[in-house]
Amino acid sequence: MGARITLHGRMDAFTPGEVPLVEEIKLSSRPPDEPLPEHRAQAVCYAAMTALRQPCPSVRVRICYVDIQGGVLAAFEEEASAQSLAREMDALLRPYAAYALRERAHARQRDESIRALGFPFDNYRKGQREMAVQVYTAIMRKRRLFASMPTGTGKSAAVLFPALKAMAEGATGKLLYLTARNTARQSPLAALALMQSQGLKARVSVLSAKERLCPAPTRCHPDDCERARGHYLRQGAAIEELLAAGALWTDEVIREAADRHCVCPFELALALTELSDVTLMDLNYAFDPFVQVKRLFQQRRDLTLLVDEAHHALERVRECLSAELSSRENARLRTLTGKRYGRTHPLYRALTALTRALRALPPSPSRLDAMPEGLAKLAQDALSQTLGLLREGGYFPELMEALRSCLRFVHASENLGEDVALILEAAGRERTLRLCCLLPGAEIRQVTKPLCGAVFFSATLSPLSAMKQLLGGEEEDACLSLPSPYSPQHLAVVRRRVSTRYAQRQASAQSVADAIAQAVEARSGKYIAYFPSYAYLELVRERLQVSVPLLVQRRDMDEASRQAFLDAFSLGEGPRLGLCVLGGLFSEGIDLPGDRLVGAIIVGVGLPVPSPRLEAIQSCYESHYGDGFGLAYRIPAMHKVLQAAGRVIRSEEDRGLVLLLDDRYYAPEYAALLPAEWIVKDEDVLGALKELEES
């Protein structure tokens, strides 16, 4: 084959002698009747290496299965000649050598295609070249870049193209394109498909959630899923088929291949992440310690993260590092456990003790200074008993929910510090104890620091210096803020004085309804009005008098209803008005260019409802950075406002209206967070629309 392989490892136990003994020890609750092939193969390689290093005629090989206390449950021993061991090891190494040579050839072909690749579009849009230079530099220097890229810049191509160029120079080995929503993957997938059509030989894969991929989600166990039985015996054929068929592995492609070969689509998608050059996946797969793709982040460092919609990263990582225990949920699980396994089962007793301890907590204060005495140990006991039941073969869906809850709580309780707040919520006799991560930037920095660069970009990553700080950036990391590529005369921005504060919503609902009606009737087209809550939306809807068809976002919309709502704008003819919730399904991530959307009316400033959790975050930010209210409330709120406003102008030909209904837009601290290129007019909607028509 012309390949040299360096094989190394550390055996579990070794006994020297004329016929030395090599032992491989595996933890098990139910030992097999014979050693598993992968365990025996590992031991055989150690034995073959032993025979080569200190020549001997034969080696004894033992595979031991032990319990958690170290007691031997089963042991399988054989003696093999040095020659037979060498042959077995050679038989194991040859397929790997063929794989390694194929991957090396692919990398060479990929890099040659990247070097020959031109920018996928005829010309750079305004700001794209500057962004590409900064991305390339960040990866070459293994640093982080924080970039604010307005809508229309062409973010996906501006980030992916230079990242691929850096890959061809050996600065990185794999690109991970992270998003907060599945819908955000369409643009990068389209850009990569275009580059592939122009000669790019890079492999692209998508990793979606298990629940999205699996045809009938159930326990991943051979007793419950036919695809789990012999999955790894069939997976190789599925991968070879995909490698031969093409290099763009979307959810649909992966599911179809998994169906043909009767393998788990999620496990197949995971395997493809090791072979792909670019993988599109959720933020959690990088930053959540419990779902992080270990085979990537723990086994290699030549990764580059491209984090799209990075304004979401802060809250998403905070959620990953937070945890909670609920007495109500523990009591429900205890009841299910008792019905299945009886009240004497150790898990039932552990859940009883944990539930009683939670309910015994005094209802105030809501913010605790320390973990209640003994609670962490009770959570650990419940976790141990849950794991024990699973090892015994016990299973019901709620058991996995309890496992995840206890795992996160125990992990968070072991990492308590000034950046974790303990929040107690009481409802009658029930208690919920939340461990809230306050400064997720430390985890983001820890994950990204050893990698080959990370790029955080968004249309609303502002103010840039503050977001860099909150996302774990350091002094050496770069920032880039790009202006909008579109003419400011194409967007009429009007602010009107009206109080949408909670206490004044009943009184202001009619004024808001009148303002919406005036805008919609003044210039015919399709509009969406965004509200701070469903309750306020309904208040205004009851008073709204418009002649155009009305579409209303509901709390319980399924996927078909969501698509029907969007189709009314993208496919429907004539004017219409949508009423939606700010920060919800239809306020970001949707693309309605041209006459599909000519105006966004934003009611309020998007401030979240105060809570003990947010108050803890505000206090933490205040002590670390100052302006705690701005960082915890105002800036995240304005991100939602700007995302909604960004739905209006999607191309160079678009012209539209953004109407801001709240007197706080006149306050300097809010006005300073509006885009610098906006020409904001006061009160006069009709005058602004007239200027828009004349521009």
Long-range contacts (C-beta under 8 A, 24 or more apart in sequence): 1-94, 1-97, 1-98, 1-101, 2-101, 3-97, 3-100, 3-101, 5-93, 5-96, 5-97, 5-100, 7-45, 7-49, 7-89, 7-93, 9-42, 9-45, 9-46, 9-49, 11-43, 11-46, 11-50, 14-50, 18-56, 19-56, 19-57, 19-58, 19-59, 19-60, 19-79, 20-50, 20-54, 20-56, 20-59, 20-60, 21-59, 21-60, 21-61, 21-62, 22-46, 22-47, 22-50, 22-59, 22-60, 22-61, 22-62, 23-62, 23-63, 23-64, 24-61, 24-62, 24-63, 24-64, 25-64, 25-66, 26-63, 26-64, 26-65, 26-66, 27-65, 27-66, 27-67, 27-68, 28-65, 28-66, 28-67, 28-73, 28-74, 29-67, 29-391, 29-392, 30-391, 30-393, 31-65, 31-73, 31-74, 32-65, 32-74, 34-76, 35-63, 35-76, 39-63, 40-76, 41-88, 41-92, 44-80, 44-85, 44-88, 44-89, 44-92, 45-89, 45-92, 47-80, 47-85, 48-82, 48-85, 48-86, 48-88, 48-89, 49-89, 51-82, 51-85, 51-86, 52-82, 52-86, 55-82, 56-82, 57-81, 57-82, 58-82, 59-85, 103-275, 106-201, 106-203, 109-201, 110-167, 110-168, 110-200, 110-201, 110-202, 110-203, 110-277, 111-167, 111-168, 112-201, 113-199, 113-200, 113-201, 113-202, 114-164, 114-165, 114-167, 114-168, 114-200, 114-201, 114-202, 115-165, 115-168, 116-199, 117-161, 117-164, 117-165, 117-195, 117-198, 117-199, 117-200, 118-198, 119-157, 119-161, 120-157, 120-161, 120-191, 120-194, 120-195, 120-198, 121-154, 121-157, 125-152, 125-153, 125-154, 125-158, 125-485, 126-153, 126-483, 126-485, 127-153, 127-158, 127-482, 127-483, 127-485, 128-153, 128-154, 128-157, 128-158, 130-480, 130-482, 131-155, 131-158, 131-159, 131-162, 131-457, 131-480, 131-482, 132-158, 132-159, 132-161, 132-162, 133-162, 134-478, 134-480, 135-159, 135-162, 135-163, 135-166, 135-455, 136-162, 136-163, 136-165, 136-166, 137-478, 138-453, 138-454, 138-455, 138-478, 139-163, 139-166, 139-171, 139-172, 139-304, 139-452, 139-453, 139-455, 140-166, 140-169, 140-171, 140-453, 141-453, 142-171, 142-451, 142-452, 142-453, 143-453, 143-476, 143-477, 143-478, 144-448, 144-453, 144-454, 144-455, 144-456, 144-472, 144-473, 144-474, 144-477, 144-478, 145-453, 145-454, 145-455, 145-456, 145-457, 145-477, 145-478, 145-479, 145-480, 146-310, 146-456, 146-457, 146-461, 146-464, 146-467, 146-468, 146-471, 146-473, 146-477, 146-478, 146-479, 146-480, 147-455, 147-456, 147-457, 147-458, 147-461, 147-479, 147-480, 147-481, 147-482, 148-457, 148-458, 148-459, 148-460, 148-461, 148-462, 148-464, 148-480, 148-481, 148-482, 149-457, 149-458, 149-459, 149-461, 149-482, 150-459, 150-482, 150-483, 150-484, 150-485, 150-646, 150-675, 151-459, 151-484, 151-646, 151-649, 151-650, 152-484, 152-485, 152-486, 152-649, 152-650, 152-651, 152-652, 153-459, 153-482, 153-485, 155-187, 155-308, 155-457, 155-459, 156-187, 156-188, 156-190, 156-191, 156-308, 157-191, 159-306, 159-308, 159-455, 159-457, 160-188, 160-191, 160-192, 160-195, 160-278, 160-306, 161-191, 161-195, 163-304, 163-306, 163-455, 164-195, 164-200, 164-202, 164-278, 166-304, 166-453, 167-202, 167-277, 167-304, 171-452, 171-453, 172-302, 172-303, 172-304, 172-452, 172-453, 173-300, 173-302, 173-303, 173-452, 174-276, 174-277, 174-278, 174-279, 174-296, 174-300, 174-302, 174-303, 174-304, 175-277, 175-278, 175-279, 175-303, 175-304, 175-306, 176-278, 176-279, 176-281, 176-286, 176-296, 176-303, 176-304, 176-305, 176-306, 177-278, 177-279, 177-280, 177-281, 177-306, 177-308, 178-281, 178-282, 178-283, 178-285, 178-286, 178-305, 178-306, 178-307, 178-308, 178-313, 179-280, 179-281, 179-282, 179-283, 179-308, 179-309, 180-282, 180-283, 180-308, 180-309, 180-312, 180-313, 180-316, 181-309, 181-589, 182-208, 182-212, 182-282, 183-589, 183-590, 184-308, 184-309, 184-589, 185-280, 188-280, 188-308, 189-248, 189-250, 189-280, 192-248, 192-278, 193-248, 196-247, 196-248, 201-247, 202-247, 202-277, 202-278, 203-247, 203-249, 203-275, 203-276, 203-277, 203-278, 204-247, 204-248, 204-249, 204-276, 204-277, 204-278, 204-279, 204-280, 205-249, 205-254, 205-269, 205-272, 205-273, 205-275, 205-276, 205-278, 205-279, 205-280, 206-249, 206-250, 206-251, 206-254, 206-269, 206-279, 206-280, 206-281, 207-269, 207-270, 207-272, 207-273, 207-279, 207-280, 207-281, 207-282, 207-285, 207-293, 208-251, 208-269, 208-281, 208-282, 209-282, 210-266, 212-251, 213-251, 213-254, 213-255, 213-258, 213-265, 213-266, 213-269, 214-264, 214-265, 214-266, 215-255, 215-259, 215-265, 219-395, 219-400, 220-264, 221-395, 223-393, 224-395, 225-264, 226-262, 227-258, 227-262, 227-263, 227-264, 228-264, 231-263, 231-264, 231-267, 234-261, 234-262, 234-263, 235-261, 235-263, 235-267, 235-268, 235-271, 237-261, 238-263, 238-268, 239-268, 239-271, 239-272, 239-275, 242-272, 243-275, 249-276, 270-295, 283-307, 283-312, 283-313, 283-316, 283-317, 284-316, 284-320, 286-447, 287-313, 287-316, 287-317, 287-320, 287-443, 287-444, 287-447, 288-317, 288-320, 289-320, 289-321, 289-411, 290-320, 290-404, 290-407, 290-408, 290-411, 297-447, 301-450, 301-451, 301-452, 302-452, 303-451, 303-452, 304-451, 304-452, 304-453, 304-454, 304-455, 305-448, 305-451, 305-453, 305-454, 305-455, 306-454, 306-455, 306-457, 307-454, 307-455, 307-456, 307-457, 308-457, 308-458, 309-458, 309-588, 309-589, 310-456, 310-457, 310-458, 310-461, 310-467, 310-471, 311-458, 311-460, 311-461, 311-467, 311-636, 311-639, 312-458, 313-444, 313-456, 313-471, 314-440, 314-441, 314-467, 314-470, 314-471, 314-636, 315-636, 317-437, 317-440, 317-443, 317-444, 318-436, 318-437, 318-438, 318-440, 320-437, 320-440, 320-443, 321-412, 321-437, 321-440, 321-443, 322-408, 322-412, 322-434, 322-435, 322-436, 322-437, 323-405, 323-408, 323-409, 323-411, 323-412, 323-413, 323-434, 323-435, 324-405, 324-409, 324-432, 324-433, 324-434, 324-435, 325-354, 325-358, 325-375, 325-379, 325-405, 325-406, 325-409, 325-432, 325-433, 326-358, 326-405, 326-430, 326-431, 326-432, 327-355, 327-358, 327-359, 327-429, 327-430, 327-431, 327-432, 328-430, 328-432, 329-401, 329-402, 329-405, 330-354, 330-355, 330-358, 330-382, 330-402, 331-355, 332-398, 333-398, 333-399, 333-401, 333-402, 336-396, 336-398, 337-399, 340-394, 340-396, 341-389, 341-394, 345-389, 346-385, 346-388, 347-382, 347-385, 347-386, 347-388, 347-389, 350-378, 350-381, 350-382, 350-384, 350-385, 351-382, 351-385, 353-378, 353-381, 354-378, 354-379, 354-381, 354-382, 358-431, 358-433, 359-429, 359-430, 359-431, 361-424, 361-426, 361-431, 361-433, 363-424, 363-426, 363-431, 364-424, 364-426, 365-424, 366-423, 366-424, 366-425, 366-612, 367-421, 367-422, 367-423, 367-424, 367-612, 367-615, 367-616, 368-422, 368-423, 368-424, 368-433, 369-422, 370-422, 371-413, 371-416, 371-422, 372-433, 375-433, 376-410, 376-413, 376-414, 379-406, 379-409, 379-410, 379-413, 380-406, 380-410, 382-406, 383-407, 383-410, 409-435, 412-437, 418-620, 419-620, 421-613, 421-616, 421-617, 421-620, 423-612, 423-613, 423-616, 425-612, 434-613, 436-613, 436-616, 436-617, 438-616, 438-617, 438-620, 438-621, 439-620, 439-624, 440-472, 441-469, 441-470, 441-471, 441-472, 441-473, 442-472, 443-472, 444-471, 444-472, 445-472, 445-473, 445-474, 446-472, 448-472, 459-642, 459-643, 459-646, 460-638, 460-639, 460-642, 460-643, 460-646, 462-635, 462-639, 462-642, 462-673, 463-635, 463-673, 466-625, 466-630, 466-631, 466-635, 467-635, 469-625, 470-631, 483-676, 483-677, 484-649, 484-675, 484-677, 485-652, 486-649, 486-652, 486-654, 487-652, 487-695, 488-677, 488-678, 488-679, 489-679, 489-691, 489-692, 489-695, 490-649, 490-654, 490-655, 490-656, 490-692, 490-695, 491-648, 491-649, 491-655, 491-656, 491-657, 491-658, 491-678, 491-679, 491-692, 492-656, 492-657, 492-658, 492-681, 492-688, 492-689, 492-691, 492-692, 493-645, 493-657, 493-658, 493-660, 493-674, 493-678, 493-679, 493-680, 493-681, 493-688, 494-657, 494-658, 494-659, 494-660, 494-680, 494-681, 494-682, 494-683, 494-684, 494-685, 494-688, 495-659, 495-660, 495-661, 495-662, 495-665, 495-666, 495-680, 495-681, 495-682, 495-683, 496-659, 496-660, 496-661, 496-682, 496-683, 496-685, 497-663, 497-666, 497-683, 498-661, 498-662, 498-663, 499-662, 499-663, 500-532, 500-536, 500-603, 500-604, 500-605, 500-661, 500-662, 505-535, 505-536, 505-539, 506-539, 509-536, 509-539, 509-540, 509-542, 509-543, 510-543, 512-540, 512-603, 512-661, 513-540, 513-543, 513-544, 513-545, 515-601, 515-659, 515-661, 515-685, 516-540, 516-544, 516-546, 516-577, 516-601, 516-659, 517-544, 517-545, 517-546, 518-685, 518-686, 519-599, 519-601, 519-657, 519-659, 519-685, 519-689, 520-546, 520-548, 520-575, 520-577, 520-599, 521-546, 521-547, 522-685, 522-686, 522-689, 523-598, 523-599, 523-657, 523-689, 523-692, 523-693, 524-575, 525-575, 525-595, 525-597, 525-598, 525-599, 526-569, 526-575, 526-576, 526-577, 526-578, 526-592, 526-595, 526-596, 526-597, 526-598, 526-599, 527-575, 527-576, 527-577, 527-578, 527-597, 527-598, 527-599, 527-600, 527-601, 527-657, 528-569, 528-577, 528-578, 528-579, 528-580, 528-586, 528-597, 528-599, 528-600, 528-601, 528-644, 528-647, 529-577, 529-578, 529-579, 529-580, 529-600, 529-601, 529-602, 529-603, 530-580, 530-581, 530-582, 530-587, 530-600, 530-601, 530-602, 530-603, 530-644, 531-579, 531-580, 531-581, 531-582, 531-603, 531-604, 532-581, 532-582, 532-603, 532-604, 532-606, 532-607, 533-581, 534-581, 536-603, 536-604, 537-579, 537-580, 537-581, 540-579, 540-603, 541-579, 546-577, 548-574, 548-575, 548-576, 548-577, 549-574, 549-575, 549-576, 549-577, 550-576, 550-577, 550-578, 550-579, 551-576, 551-577, 551-578, 551-579, 552-578, 552-579, 553-578, 553-579, 553-580, 553-581, 553-584, 553-585, 553-586, 557-585, 566-590, 566-592, 569-596, 569-597, 570-596, 582-606, 582-640, 582-641, 582-644, 583-640, 583-643, 587-640, 587-643, 587-644, 587-647, 588-640, 588-643, 588-644, 588-646, 588-647, 590-647, 591-650, 592-647, 592-650, 593-650, 593-651, 593-654, 594-650, 594-651, 594-653, 594-654, 597-647, 597-648, 597-650, 597-656, 598-648, 598-655, 598-656, 598-657, 599-648, 599-656, 599-657, 599-658, 599-659, 600-644, 600-645, 600-647, 600-648, 600-656, 600-657, 600-658, 600-659, 601-657, 601-658, 601-659, 601-661, 602-641, 602-644, 602-645, 602-658, 602-659, 602-660, 602-661, 603-661, 603-662, 604-661, 604-662, 605-634, 605-637, 605-638, 605-641, 605-662, 605-664, 605-665, 605-670, 606-636, 606-637, 606-638, 606-639, 606-640, 606-641, 607-633, 607-634, 607-637, 608-633, 608-636, 608-637, 630-669, 634-669, 634-670, 634-673, 635-673, 638-670, 638-673, 638-674, 642-674, 642-675, 655-692, 655-695, 656-692, 657-685, 657-688, 657-689, 657-692, 659-685
